[in-house]
Amino acid sequence: MRIGINLRCLQKPISGIERATLELLKMMEHIHGNHAFVGYITERSFASSQVERELQACCRLELRRVRLLREDPAFRLCWDLFGVAKLAARDRLDLFWGPSFSLPFSLMCPGIVSIYDLAFIYFPAAYDRSTRLFHRVVTRLSARRACAILTISESSKKDVERHLHIPGEKVYVSPLGCDLQFRSLREEKLTVTDTLSRHNVRRPFWLSVAQISPRKNLSHLVRVFAWLRRERQVSHQLVLAGGNGWLCEDVYSTVQKEGVEDAVVFTGRIPDEELIELYNAAELFVYPSLYEGFGLPVLEAMACGAPVVVSNSSSLPEVVGDAGVLVSPTNDRDLGEAILELSRNPARRAELSERGKARAAQFSWKRSAEVVLDVFRRSAGAH
């Protein structure tokens, strides 16, 4: 079975969708079966040389580089929607996978699309105009034209069925996995790391890992943090790790308005090895997101043994199970009290740490890849 994939998403900085695409591809490489991949990219350089090396190490993957007349976003989108279909027809594919919300028009073979969440419907203001238009048109059309849709949680599956009017039997859930590098580190390793000093982080601190954007609800977390410092005299730092997204300015202005510039640390986007150390060194991991298709940072935090306080919305209860504290993402008092109570209860933190590691072990990229390959086989065999 020859499977085409638009891998242009991997030429951007790696975030959740890109990480999932890469990890699935790497894992499918090692699952036995009669399948090979053709990955379509442009001649634009990769944002990460590590990603390029990992792709080149995939023996079953043949990369097709295509030179575009221009590398502006509009031209790249036209290539995604029209140019790739011509290449796929020439390469006589059995199946085409669109790993990031879209399929090329005029495909001559069955197409499968991954739709991770419907945040563009729930929080349209969190996206710029062009991204909203893309999802309103391209994602909806791709969902209708696809022979199968892959998503990452039962919560997202229900959203796809409800809002995109897709029958349930066409939607398959392949939960995300967690790389084995995300694990507990011994305390002595944390005491000698320079990651904390490099980012001016001191213990104890609370950690949140998310793109700085409205949907992640970080302004709310900053206000709760400021209240805890004023009213409950906590001396912790709040560490926010993640790159800037659309409308990120509100988070920075909230930090200034609340007067906690000296206690809130923005690390920006950081490599995994530093992120793992932060997960391990944090007293708590707090994730107050308003909506998630899955919530990969929560899984990573649990795998590293960090006790988690997360929203009780969308897919997050599905991911956390009974291994964390679930709270309303919009109730200041509930979130603040949950953080404070867990922070002051080391026995409870130790219990949730062990539960979290056991819960995270139930998710793996191997299981996810097996589901995806099974959907590929069914879809190719049905046509």
Kinemage of the C-alpha trace (Angstrom):
@kinemage 1
@onewidth
@group {chain A} dominant
@subgroup {mainchain}
@vectorlist {calphas} color= white
{ca met a 1} P 0.000 0.000 0.000
{ca arg a 2} L 1.471 3.369 -1.070
{ca ile a 3} L 0.338 6.209 1.147
{ca gly a 4} L 0.888 9.846 0.232
{ca ile a 5} L 1.200 12.479 2.951
{ca asn a 6} L 1.399 16.245 2.774
{ca leu a 7} L 4.320 16.799 5.160
{ca arg a 8} L 4.634 20.535 4.631
{ca cys a 9} L 3.352 21.047 8.184
{ca leu a 10} L 6.665 19.612 9.408
{ca gln a 11} L 8.522 22.493 7.776
{ca lys a 12} L 6.999 24.819 10.379
{ca pro a 13} L 8.056 25.101 14.047
{ca ile a 14} L 6.943 21.964 15.868
{ca ser a 15} L 3.823 22.190 18.033
{ca gly a 16} L 1.143 19.627 18.911
{ca ile a 17} L -0.095 18.774 15.406
{ca glu a 18} L 3.381 18.598 13.938
{ca arg a 19} L 4.650 16.469 16.808
{ca ala a 20} L 1.743 14.035 16.393
{ca thr a 21} L 2.376 13.750 12.624
{ca leu a 22} L 6.068 13.074 13.106
{ca glu a 23} L 5.630 10.567 15.927
{ca leu a 24} L 2.937 8.629 14.056
{ca leu a 25} L 5.051 8.475 10.926
{ca lys a 26} L 8.097 7.263 12.867
{ca met a 27} L 6.062 4.603 14.653
{ca met a 28} L 4.286 3.382 11.505
{ca glu a 29} L 7.767 2.904 10.073
{ca his a 30} L 8.341 0.106 12.609
{ca ile a 31} L 4.976 -1.638 12.379
{ca his a 32} L 5.115 -4.659 10.098
{ca gly a 33} L 3.019 -4.539 6.977
{ca asn a 34} L 3.106 -3.937 3.276
{ca his a 35} L 3.054 -0.158 3.330
{ca ala a 36} L 5.293 2.672 2.138
{ca phe a 37} L 4.970 6.447 2.331
{ca val a 38} L 5.498 9.288 -0.114
{ca gly a 39} L 5.887 12.600 1.710
{ca tyr a 40} L 5.335 15.850 -0.191
{ca ile a 41} L 7.243 18.966 0.889
{ca thr a 42} L 8.440 22.160 -0.764
{ca glu a 43} L 12.050 23.238 -1.170
{ca arg a 44} L 11.628 25.553 1.780
{ca ser a 45} L 14.060 24.559 4.516
{ca phe a 46} L 12.872 22.797 7.658
{ca ala a 47} L 12.480 24.937 10.773
{ca ser a 48} L 14.207 22.136 12.696
{ca ser a 49} L 17.193 20.181 11.414
{ca gln a 50} L 16.284 17.461 13.915
{ca val a 51} L 12.939 16.923 12.169
{ca glu a 52} L 14.667 16.631 8.799
{ca arg a 53} L 17.116 14.073 10.190
{ca glu a 54} L 14.303 12.017 11.697
{ca leu a 55} L 12.408 11.998 8.402
{ca gln a 56} L 15.501 10.969 6.466
{ca ala a 57} L 15.951 8.060 8.893
{ca cys a 58} L 12.526 6.647 7.921
{ca cys a 59} L 13.360 3.860 5.467
{ca arg a 60} L 9.786 3.488 4.238
{ca leu a 61} L 9.434 7.190 3.491
{ca glu a 62} L 10.303 8.770 0.156
{ca leu a 63} L 10.409 12.568 0.341
{ca arg a 64} L 9.282 14.505 -2.735
{ca arg a 65} L 10.622 18.087 -2.768
{ca val a 66} L 8.776 20.493 -5.044
{ca arg a 67} L 9.971 23.957 -6.031
{ca leu a 68} L 7.255 26.593 -5.814
{ca leu a 69} L 7.256 29.808 -7.803
{ca arg a 70} L 6.780 31.669 -4.534
{ca glu a 71} L 6.894 30.639 -0.871
{ca asp a 72} L 4.242 33.046 0.423
{ca pro a 73} L 1.336 31.549 2.463
{ca ala a 74} L -1.292 31.978 -0.273
{ca phe a 75} L 0.829 30.184 -2.859
{ca arg a 76} L 1.678 27.360 -0.461
{ca leu a 77} L -2.032 26.920 0.265
{ca cys a 78} L -2.788 26.672 -3.461
{ca trp a 79} L -0.110 23.996 -3.728
{ca asp a 80} L -1.669 22.087 -0.789
{ca leu a 81} L -5.113 22.150 -2.371
{ca phe a 82} L -4.320 21.670 -6.064
{ca gly a 83} L -0.672 20.912 -6.774
{ca val a 84} L -0.339 17.936 -4.443
{ca ala a 85} L -3.271 16.140 -6.104
{ca lys a 86} L -1.422 16.140 -9.439
{ca leu a 87} L 1.675 14.691 -7.808
{ca ala a 88} L -0.413 12.045 -6.040
{ca ala a 89} L -2.006 10.979 -9.346
{ca arg a 90} L 1.410 10.709 -10.985
{ca asp a 91} L 2.720 8.577 -8.106
{ca arg a 92} L -0.214 6.131 -8.349
{ca leu a 93} L -1.028 6.196 -4.633
{ca asp a 94} L -3.418 3.798 -2.942
{ca leu a 95} L -4.331 6.353 -0.299
{ca phe a 96} L -3.645 9.963 0.704
{ca trp a 97} L -3.450 11.279 4.276
{ca gly a 98} L -3.871 14.939 5.132
{ca pro a 99} L -2.443 15.184 8.674
{ca ser a 100} L -3.409 18.801 9.305
{ca phe a 101} L -7.102 19.553 8.650
{ca ser a 102} L -7.075 19.473 4.848
{ca leu a 103} L -7.077 17.236 1.779
{ca pro a 104} L -6.097 18.241 -1.765
{ca phe a 105} L -8.971 18.814 -4.161
{ca ser a 106} L -9.418 16.399 -7.086
{ca leu a 107} L -7.686 13.445 -5.466
{ca met a 108} L -7.774 10.337 -7.633
{ca cys a 109} L -7.387 7.998 -4.635
{ca pro a 110} L -9.164 7.665 -1.256
{ca gly a 111} L -8.337 10.468 1.170
{ca ile a 112} L -8.180 10.512 4.971
{ca val a 113} L -7.959 13.754 6.953
{ca ser a 114} L -6.911 14.370 10.563
{ca ile a 115} L -9.056 16.907 12.419
{ca tyr a 116} L -7.677 17.374 15.910
{ca asp a 117} L -10.273 19.713 17.343
{ca leu a 118} L -12.876 22.292 16.399
{ca ala a 119} L -11.428 25.232 18.297
{ca phe a 120} L -12.059 27.374 15.206
{ca ile a 121} L -15.787 26.938 15.854
{ca tyr a 122} L -15.731 27.346 19.636
{ca phe a 123} L -13.170 30.177 19.729
{ca pro a 124} L -13.084 31.916 16.329
{ca ala a 125} L -11.662 35.109 17.869
{ca ala a 126} L -8.515 33.166 18.791
{ca tyr a 127} L -7.557 32.931 15.096
{ca asp a 128} L -6.596 35.510 12.515
{ca arg a 129} L -8.968 36.102 9.616
{ca ser a 130} L -7.144 33.924 7.088
{ca thr a 131} L -7.010 30.941 9.464
{ca arg a 132} L -10.715 31.273 10.244
{ca leu a 133} L -11.504 31.343 6.526
{ca phe a 134} L -9.288 28.314 5.906
{ca his a 135} L -11.117 26.218 8.498
{ca arg a 136} L -14.554 27.498 7.546
{ca val a 137} L -14.042 26.434 3.934
{ca val a 138} L -11.199 23.937 3.545
{ca thr a 139} L -11.608 21.906 6.749
{ca arg a 140} L -15.352 21.528 6.233
{ca leu a 141} L -14.955 20.496 2.587
{ca ser a 142} L -12.142 18.088 3.452
{ca ala a 143} L -14.254 16.429 6.139
{ca arg a 144} L -17.101 15.857 3.715
{ca arg a 145} L -14.883 14.539 0.913
{ca ala a 146} L -12.743 12.253 3.086
{ca cys a 147} L -13.522 8.548 3.203
{ca ala a 148} L -12.507 8.592 6.892
{ca ile a 149} L -11.636 11.177 9.528
{ca leu a 150} L -9.029 10.695 12.238
{ca thr a 151} L -9.330 12.591 15.497
{ca ile a 152} L -7.668 12.338 18.898
{ca ser a 153} L -10.385 12.001 21.548
{ca glu a 154} L -13.991 10.944 21.990
{ca ser a 155} L -14.755 14.567 22.818
{ca ser a 156} L -13.404 15.721 19.452
{ca lys a 157} L -15.230 12.911 17.673
{ca lys a 158} L -18.544 14.148 19.092
{ca asp a 159} L -17.671 17.683 18.001
{ca val a 160} L -16.881 16.530 14.448
{ca glu a 161} L -20.155 14.622 14.260
{ca arg a 162} L -22.197 17.489 15.672
{ca his a 163} L -20.690 20.543 14.011
{ca leu a 164} L -19.427 19.144 10.711
{ca his a 165} L -22.431 16.819 10.303
{ca ile a 166} L -20.300 13.722 9.768
{ca pro a 167} L -21.726 10.250 10.557
{ca gly a 168} L -20.047 8.618 13.530
{ca glu a 169} L -18.997 5.501 11.616
{ca lys a 170} L -16.752 7.695 9.458
{ca val a 171} L -14.819 9.141 12.428
{ca tyr a 172} L -12.050 7.171 14.175
{ca val a 173} L -10.320 8.055 17.450
{ca ser a 174} L -6.562 7.642 17.695
{ca pro a 175} L -5.457 9.191 21.028
{ca leu a 176} L -2.060 10.812 21.136
{ca gly a 177} L 0.917 9.122 22.734
{ca cys a 178} L 3.784 10.225 24.900
{ca asp a 179} L 7.416 9.785 23.947
{ca leu a 180} L 9.408 7.659 26.396
{ca gln a 181} L 11.833 10.529 26.967
{ca phe a 182} L 9.118 12.162 29.083
{ca arg a 183} L 9.762 10.397 32.388
{ca ser a 184} L 10.645 11.025 36.021
{ca leu a 185} L 14.189 12.174 36.682
{ca arg a 186} L 16.054 11.563 39.887
{ca glu a 187} L 16.160 14.533 42.231
{ca glu a 188} L 19.949 14.725 42.144
{ca lys a 189} L 19.818 15.283 38.380
{ca leu a 190} L 17.486 18.240 38.897
{ca thr a 191} L 19.816 19.850 41.417
{ca val a 192} L 22.660 20.077 38.903
{ca thr a 193} L 20.666 21.153 35.852
{ca asp a 194} L 21.288 24.609 34.423
{ca thr a 195} L 17.842 24.767 32.783
{ca leu a 196} L 16.319 26.509 35.779
{ca ser a 197} L 19.114 29.058 36.099
{ca arg a 198} L 19.119 29.688 32.336
{ca his a 199} L 15.477 30.747 32.499
{ca asn a 200} L 15.707 32.454 35.912
{ca val a 201} L 13.422 29.869 37.480
{ca arg a 202} L 13.662 29.069 41.177
{ca arg a 203} L 11.863 26.376 43.121
{ca pro a 204} L 9.111 26.050 44.188
{ca phe a 205} L 7.207 26.955 41.047
{ca trp a 206} L 4.010 26.086 39.229
{ca leu a 207} L 4.236 25.296 35.524
{ca ser a 208} L 1.964 25.637 32.526
{ca val a 209} L 3.011 24.592 29.009
{ca ala a 210} L 0.927 26.066 26.207
{ca gln a 211} L 0.997 28.448 23.295
{ca ile a 212} L 0.420 31.992 24.569
{ca ser a 213} L -3.060 32.514 23.108
{ca pro a 214} L -6.598 33.187 24.406
{ca arg a 215} L -7.898 29.607 24.221
{ca lys a 216} L -5.246 28.444 26.687
{ca asn a 217} L -6.784 30.763 29.324
{ca leu a 218} L -3.413 31.912 30.657
{ca ser a 219} L -4.606 35.429 31.507
{ca his a 220} L -7.075 33.810 33.876
{ca leu a 221} L -4.274 31.737 35.411
{ca val a 222} L -2.137 34.853 35.896
{ca arg a 223} L -5.001 36.602 37.711
{ca val a 224} L -5.502 33.579 39.969
{ca phe a 225} L -1.763 33.453 40.638
{ca ala a 226} L -1.712 37.150 41.546
{ca trp a 227} L -4.664 36.621 43.916
{ca leu a 228} L -2.853 33.756 45.641
{ca arg a 229} L 0.218 35.932 46.142
{ca arg a 230} L -1.818 38.827 47.539
{ca glu a 231} L -4.382 36.974 49.616
{ca arg a 232} L -2.664 33.710 50.531
{ca gln a 233} L 0.946 34.939 50.649
{ca val a 234} L 2.350 32.252 48.368
{ca ser a 235} L 5.948 32.793 47.300
{ca his a 236} L 6.009 30.500 44.262
{ca gln a 237} L 6.902 31.475 40.728
{ca leu a 238} L 4.571 30.821 37.801
{ca val a 239} L 6.446 29.506 34.758
{ca leu a 240} L 4.722 29.762 31.364
{ca ala a 241} L 6.497 27.730 28.682
{ca gly a 242} L 5.407 28.111 25.061
{ca gly a 243} L 5.686 30.280 21.992
{ca asn a 244} L 3.548 33.310 21.226
{ca gly a 245} L 0.287 32.751 19.380
{ca trp a 246} L -2.487 34.934 18.009
{ca leu a 247} L -3.539 37.703 20.459
{ca cys a 248} L -0.802 36.788 22.932
{ca glu a 249} L -0.505 40.421 24.096
{ca asp a 250} L -3.341 40.056 26.615
{ca val a 251} L -1.343 37.617 28.738
{ca tyr a 252} L 1.654 39.956 28.958
{ca ser a 253} L -0.535 42.961 29.773
{ca thr a 254} L -2.324 40.972 32.495
{ca val a 255} L 1.024 40.198 34.128
{ca gln a 256} L 1.781 43.926 34.203
{ca lys a 257} L -1.678 44.951 35.441
{ca glu a 258} L -1.491 42.420 38.277
{ca gly a 259} L 1.991 43.558 39.225
{ca val a 260} L 3.570 40.097 39.141
{ca glu a 261} L 6.325 40.717 36.593
{ca asp a 262} L 8.928 39.569 39.130
{ca ala a 263} L 7.148 36.240 39.740
{ca val a 264} L 5.994 35.149 36.260
{ca val a 265} L 8.596 33.619 33.949
{ca phe a 266} L 8.072 33.295 30.191
{ca thr a 267} L 10.503 30.773 28.726
{ca gly a 268} L 9.272 30.912 25.148
{ca arg a 269} L 9.439 27.751 23.062
{ca ile a 270} L 12.093 25.434 24.525
{ca pro a 271} L 13.589 22.065 23.475
{ca asp a 272} L 12.194 18.842 24.895
{ca glu a 273} L 15.162 18.141 27.132
{ca glu a 274} L 14.610 21.446 28.961
{ca leu a 275} L 10.861 20.919 29.043
{ca ile a 276} L 11.315 17.519 30.692
{ca glu a 277} L 13.412 19.094 33.427
{ca leu a 278} L 10.761 21.755 34.036
{ca tyr a 279} L 8.021 19.123 34.274
{ca asn a 280} L 10.116 17.227 36.814
{ca ala a 281} L 11.118 20.242 38.883
{ca ala a 282} L 7.633 21.819 39.039
{ca glu a 283} L 5.643 21.437 42.228
{ca leu a 284} L 2.435 21.419 40.160
{ca phe a 285} L 1.421 21.498 36.514
{ca val a 286} L -1.597 23.731 35.847
{ca tyr a 287} L -3.543 23.629 32.581
{ca pro a 288} L -6.661 25.851 32.610
{ca ser a 289} L -7.365 25.596 28.863
{ca leu a 290} L -10.893 26.400 27.756
{ca tyr a 291} L -10.936 23.776 25.022
{ca glu a 292} L -8.647 20.970 23.870
{ca gly a 293} L -8.812 18.215 21.307
{ca phe a 294} L -6.537 16.196 23.578
{ca gly a 295} L -4.062 18.170 25.693
{ca leu a 296} L -0.648 16.617 25.042
{ca pro a 297} L 1.242 18.734 27.631
{ca val a 298} L -0.973 17.244 30.345
{ca leu a 299} L 0.036 13.738 29.288
{ca glu a 300} L 3.710 14.734 29.209
{ca ala a 301} L 3.476 16.307 32.657
{ca met a 302} L 1.873 13.181 34.134
{ca ala a 303} L 4.514 10.981 32.508
{ca cys a 304} L 7.175 13.076 34.261
{ca gly a 305} L 5.431 12.705 37.600
{ca ala a 306} L 4.092 16.249 37.946
{ca pro a 307} L 0.774 16.454 39.856
{ca val a 308} L -1.742 18.125 37.540
{ca val a 309} L -4.581 20.608 38.000
{ca val a 310} L -6.547 20.872 34.743
{ca ser a 311} L -9.809 22.101 33.281
{ca asn a 312} L -12.894 19.914 33.513
{ca ser a 313} L -13.796 20.835 29.917
{ca ser a 314} L -13.698 19.147 26.501
{ca ser a 315} L -11.243 16.221 26.254
{ca leu a 316} L -9.195 16.846 29.396
{ca pro a 317} L -11.205 14.649 31.814
{ca glu a 318} L -10.840 11.877 29.231
{ca val a 319} L -7.055 12.200 29.286
{ca val a 320} L -6.541 12.687 33.023
{ca gly a 321} L -9.048 10.175 34.380
{ca asp a 322} L -8.674 10.019 38.180
{ca ala a 323} L -4.998 10.995 38.072
{ca gly a 324} L -5.422 14.740 38.534
{ca val a 325} L -7.553 17.535 39.960
{ca leu a 326} L -10.304 18.773 37.625
{ca val a 327} L -11.680 22.290 38.086
{ca ser a 328} L -13.790 24.823 36.232
{ca pro a 329} L -11.511 26.826 33.929
{ca thr a 330} L -13.505 30.034 34.468
{ca asn a 331} L -14.037 30.067 38.240
{ca asp a 332} L -11.195 32.032 39.860
{ca arg a 333} L -11.857 30.815 43.381
{ca asp a 334} L -12.154 27.136 42.441
{ca leu a 335} L -8.916 27.172 40.467
{ca gly a 336} L -7.038 29.109 43.120
{ca glu a 337} L -8.210 26.896 45.965
{ca ala a 338} L -7.398 23.725 44.020
{ca ile a 339} L -3.856 24.928 43.349
{ca leu a 340} L -3.334 26.039 46.946
{ca glu a 341} L -4.775 22.885 48.490
{ca leu a 342} L -2.597 20.623 46.381
{ca ser a 343} L 0.463 22.814 46.899
{ca arg a 344} L 0.084 22.478 50.688
{ca asn a 345} L -0.517 18.722 50.659
{ca pro a 346} L 2.687 16.795 49.795
{ca ala a 347} L 1.053 13.418 50.444
{ca arg a 348} L -1.687 14.177 47.914
{ca arg a 349} L 0.897 15.385 45.405
{ca ala a 350} L 2.852 12.148 45.801
{ca glu a 351} L -0.319 10.123 45.273
{ca leu a 352} L -1.280 12.035 42.117
{ca ser a 353} L 2.276 11.794 40.835
{ca glu a 354} L 2.136 7.997 40.905
{ca arg a 355} L -1.375 7.916 39.465
{ca gly a 356} L -0.322 10.271 36.703
{ca lys a 357} L 2.626 8.124 35.662
{ca ala a 358} L 0.403 5.046 35.554
{ca arg a 359} L -2.243 6.929 33.560
{ca ala a 360} L 0.275 8.273 31.050
{ca ala a 361} L 1.626 4.759 30.484
{ca gln a 362} L -1.770 3.803 29.022
{ca phe a 363} L -1.138 6.100 26.043
{ca ser a 364} L 1.513 5.313 23.451
{ca trp a 365} L 2.383 6.310 19.904
{ca lys a 366} L 2.507 2.613 19.016
{ca arg a 367} L -1.166 2.155 19.904
{ca ser a 368} L -2.037 5.337 18.045
{ca ala a 369} L -0.118 4.260 14.953
{ca glu a 370} L -1.811 0.846 14.959
{ca val a 371} L -5.225 2.524 14.908
{ca val a 372} L -4.171 4.855 12.092
{ca leu a 373} L -2.748 2.040 9.963
{ca asp a 374} L -5.887 -0.023 10.490
{ca val a 375} L -8.000 2.900 9.225
{ca phe a 376} L -5.655 3.218 6.230
{ca arg a 377} L -6.066 -0.484 5.361
{ca arg a 378} L -9.843 -0.378 5.694
{ca ser a 379} L -10.141 2.745 3.583
{ca ala a 380} L -7.826 1.509 0.832
{ca gly a 381} L -9.549 -1.891 0.794
{ca ala a 382} L -13.003 -0.338 0.491
{ca his a 383} L -12.163 1.400 -2.787
